[in-house]
């Protein structure tokens, strides 16, 4: 009985078994989103113009600040691996909005539209990490996941 209990728990798959390169990719994704959020704050007039295409001016300011803050805070959370899936989930509506609104506005849906291609790539990465989890070197794994007793 002890052998079957040990076998059941030893083969449990979790994100701590992910390869180390996935942790590096998660950190790069988080840092990219952080930098993108800071970029939104630095280039407020460009982003403001994109958001205000068909919206009320008060809604535009709120969307700009919300987008920036979600990218900055969520990017740091993803990079450190803290509540990673929640942070990834918060990024999805922004990236879907970018796919549907900002990408086609700039130069249409073409292969030379690098902003659109980057958005598609990072949306795919977010979905990938939603499935695979934060990885071995993350706060989720080190602090939040209960440790298995050593037998």
Order of alpha helices (4+ residues) and beta strands (2+ residues): alpha-alpha-alpha-alpha-alpha-alpha-alpha
